[in-house]
Amino acid sequence: MTQVTAMLVMFVLYGLLPAAGLYLGYRGIKKVTAPKMLEYEAMPQLGYIPEKSLPIDVKTALAQINQKGEKLRAIYGDTNNDGKIDDTDTVTETYVMIQNLMDKHIPEAVADYRRLHDLDDERADNTKIKHSNVTGKEALLEVLSTINTQFDDLLNASYHQDGQKLLATNRYLQQRFDGAASNAQSLQIDDDKDVSINKNQS
């Protein structure tokens, strides 16, 4: 083994490998100790917020809104029913409202609460806001409750609208098939009459 090769082996064994081990160890520890962030598919703007920085009832309300928001985006965004929301879909006013709520109003309300909470978490959860009868936490929960109720109304409206379409389709098909069956029955009666007339003539 030449001197250069020996130096290269020593550099890899005693320089590069320990440095790589330290770096990977640091990254692993950082990942394990990092706070868990919020993950809402329909509201990615909230992904920067640590889970422990919001009360449980706020996280529960956000999870419900996220679930309903995903369904509503699919219902009102995918107007041509091809399974994806793209440029071929018609943009409706309802879809724009849902997008604004999910992308703008909810993240802003959560950010406002977090500013109050960062100033003084006890005050945000216990002190009434001046000229109101609610705390910062209660104000945020009221905003989320209003949005949640609106989403429930939209889901109910969509359910009943699609249900009415099914009922109308069923009525149309029943009339069509009942009409076809009565026509077939009258044709059968006419055929029977023709057969009996032919028998009598012979």
ChimeraX attribute file (.defattr): number of C-alpha atoms within 10 A of each C-alpha:
attribute: neighborCount
match mode: 1-to-1
recipient: residues
	/A:1	6
	/A:2	7
	/A:3	8
	/A:4	9
	/A:5	10
	/A:6	11
	/A:7	12
	/A:8	13
	/A:9	13
	/A:10	12
	/A:11	12
	/A:12	13
	/A:13	12
	/A:14	11
	/A:15	12
	/A:16	13
	/A:17	12
	/A:18	12
	/A:19	13
	/A:20	11
	/A:21	11
	/A:22	12
	/A:23	12
	/A:24	12
	/A:25	12
	/A:26	12
	/A:27	12
	/A:28	12
	/A:29	11
	/A:30	11
	/A:31	11
	/A:32	10
	/A:33	9
	/A:34	10
	/A:35	13
	/A:36	14
	/A:37	14
	/A:38	21
	/A:39	17
	/A:40	16
	/A:41	14
	/A:42	19
	/A:43	22
	/A:44	14
	/A:45	17
	/A:46	22
	/A:47	15
	/A:48	11
	/A:49	17
	/A:50	14
	/A:51	16
	/A:52	12
	/A:53	15
	/A:54	16
	/A:55	11
	/A:56	11
	/A:57	11
	/A:58	17
	/A:59	16
	/A:60	11
	/A:61	15
	/A:62	23
	/A:63	18
	/A:64	15
	/A:65	25
	/A:66	20
	/A:67	13
	/A:68	17
	/A:69	24
	/A:70	16
	/A:71	15
	/A:72	21
	/A:73	18
	/A:74	15
	/A:75	17
	/A:76	22
	/A:77	23
	/A:78	20
	/A:79	17
	/A:80	13
	/A:81	12
	/A:82	10
	/A:83	11
	/A:84	13
	/A:85	18
	/A:86	13
	/A:87	8
	/A:88	11
	/A:89	15
	/A:90	14
	/A:91	15
	/A:92	11
	/A:93	10
	/A:94	14
	/A:95	18
	/A:96	14
	/A:97	11
	/A:98	22
	/A:99	18
	/A:100	12
	/A:101	16
	/A:102	23
	/A:103	16
	/A:104	13
	/A:105	16
	/A:106	21
	/A:107	17
	/A:108	15
	/A:109	15
	/A:110	21
	/A:111	15
	/A:112	14
	/A:113	23
	/A:114	20
	/A:115	13
	/A:116	17
	/A:117	18
	/A:118	13
	/A:119	11
	/A:120	11
	/A:121	17
	/A:122	11
	/A:123	16
	/A:124	22
	/A:125	18
	/A:126	13
	/A:127	14
	/A:128	16
	/A:129	14
	/A:130	8
	/A:131	6
	/A:132	8
	/A:133	10
	/A:134	17
	/A:135	18
	/A:136	22
	/A:137	24
	/A:138	18
	/A:139	19
	/A:140	20
	/A:141	20
	/A:142	13
	/A:143	14
	/A:144	21
	/A:145	17
	/A:146	12
	/A:147	21
	/A:148	19
	/A:149	12
	/A:150	14
	/A:151	19
	/A:152	16
	/A:153	12
	/A:154	17
	/A:155	17
	/A:156	12
	/A:157	12
	/A:158	15
	/A:159	11
	/A:160	11
	/A:161	11
	/A:162	12
	/A:163	12
	/A:164	12
	/A:165	11
	/A:166	12
	/A:167	11
	/A:168	12
	/A:169	11
	/A:170	12
	/A:171	12
	/A:172	12
	/A:173	12
	/A:174	12
	/A:175	11
	/A:176	11
	/A:177	12
	/A:178	12
	/A:179	12
	/A:180	12
	/A:181	12
	/A:182	11
	/A:183	12
	/A:184	12
	/A:185	12
	/A:186	12
	/A:187	12
	/A:188	12
	/A:189	12
	/A:190	12
	/A:191	12
	/A:192	12
	/A:193	12
	/A:194	12
	/A:195	11
	/A:196	12
	/A:197	11
	/A:198	10
	/A:199	9
	/A:200	8
	/A:201	6
	/A:202	6
